[in-house]
């Protein structure tokens, strides 16, 4: 798992063995079962998670108890309630395992130590954040300009393996359509 993390980081920055030892000391390994929550709405100060194996969903539950899938996170992805993490405030979204999962995680204090102790890591996280913002903007634009069929086709193109790993009801929630609409789109 440590090598997987190193390989992932080194797609952006290079690390010496000593630097990676410093980085790896700030992570802890956690294992979760399918349907187990990693973070739940109302908790304080979540961690930042690197998914080593498994599949997670980030969900916002509205005032009417309707769940809205914000994102899916699979191997080599990062996930958290970023607002809560960076502001150290109450979690607004829940992170649940769709499969048995192993994650590497670090706290906000670890994040600060990583960035101040190794400027390369600050660059790494900045690049990851930038690509995350780009992905979010593209999704927002898709919602504003595409019909449900186009959004489904974009989803299939962007995440071709998720249809085998995620129930259609969750894909429908992610796309903002009903399960029945998704069935029509996928047939």
N, C-alpha and C positions, 0 to 999 in steps of 0.2 A: 504494500500500500504506500509506503514511503517513496518507493521508486516511481510509482504512478504519479504521486504529487510532484516529485522532482521533474519528471518528464513533462508534466503539464506546465509547470512554472517556466521551464526552460524553452518552451515554445515562444516565450516573450523575452525572457532575460537569461543570461548565463549565470551559473552559480558555481563557485568553488566548493569542494567538499566541506570546508570549514564554514562557508556561508550557509550551505544547506543544513548542516548540523544546527546552526543557530536558528534557522527557519523552522526545522522540524521540532525543536524543543517547545515551540509555541502551540503546537497542535496536539489534540488528544483524539483518540479513536473511540467512536461510539457505534454500537450495533443496535439496530431496531428491527422489529418484526413488521410484517405486512399489517396495515391498518393502525399501527402505533403512531402516536403523535410525537413529533420532535419538538415542536413548539405549539402552544395553543393561545388563542385570543385571550388577552387579559394578563398574561405573564409579563414579567419585566426582564429587560436586558438579555435578549437571546444571543446565541452565538452566530457566527458566520460559518457556513457549512460547505465543505468540498465533498461532492458525492463520489466515493470510490467505487461503489457498486449499488445497484438498486435503482429505484424510481420513486420520486416524491412529487406531491402536488402542493402548491401554495394556494390557499383558499381564503377568500374574504366572505364572511357571513353577514348579510345585511340585517336590518332591523326586523325584517319579516322572517328571519331564519332561513332565507334562501342562500345557498352556497354558490359562489361565483369563482370558478377556477381562474386564477390569475396567471399561473404558469405551471409547467411541468419541469422537473429537473432530473436529469439522468447522469450517468457516469461522465466524469470530467467536467461537470457543471458546478457552479456555486449557487447557493440559495440561502435566503433568510428573509425576514421582514426587515428590509433595509432601513426603512424609516425608524423603526424601533431600535435597531442595532446602532445606527449612527447618532441618534438622539438620546439613546439609553432611556427610552420611554416604554410605555405599555404596548405590548404586541397587539396589532389590529388584525392580523391574519394568522391562520393556522398552517402548519407544515406537517403533512401526513405522509406516511410511507404507503405506496401502492404495491410495493414488493419488499421482501426482506432487504434491508439496506445497511451498508457500512459507510460511515462518513468520518471525515477528519474535520475537527472544528476548533475554533479559537474564540476567545472572548474579546470584548472591545479593548480591554487593557493589553491583551496579547497583540491585537492589531496595531495599537499605538506603539508598542515596543518593537514590533517588526518593522514598521515604517521609519521610526526614529533610529533604530539600530542598524538598518540596512536600506539605504536609499533606493537600491534596486527594487526592493519589494514595494516601495511607494509607487514607483514607476509601473510595476506589474499590476497593482491594484487599480491604478489610474486607467491603464489600458483596458482592463476588464470592465471597469465602470463605464468607460466610454462606449465600448461595444454593447453593454447592457442598455445604455441610454438610446443608442441607435436602434436596437431591437425593439425597445418600448415605443419609440417614435414611429417605427414602421408598422407596428401593430395598431397604434392609434390611427394612423393614416388609413390603414386597411379597413378599420371599423368605420371610418368616416366616408370612404370612397368606394368600398366594395360591397357587393351583395353577398348573401350567405353562400352561394355556390362558389364564388370567387375566393371567399375567405377559406372555405374548405379545401379548395385546390391549392391555395398558398400553404395551408397547414400540411397537406400531404407532401408538397414539394420540400418544405422546410424540415419536416419531421417524418420522414418516410417509415421509420420503424415503430413509431408510437402507436399506430393503429393496431398493431399486434399486442401491445403491452397495456393499453389503456381502454377501459370500457367506453362504449360509444356515448353513454350518458355524460361522462366527464369531458369527452371531446366536444359534445354539444354545448356543455356549460362554458367551456373555453371559447368556443366560437360565438356564443350568445344566441344559440338557436335551440329549438326544442328537439327532443330525441327523435320525434317523428320526422321533423324537417331533415335532420341528419341522415335518417334512414333513406329518405327520398334522394338526398344528395349523393349517398354512397352506393346507390344501386344502379 
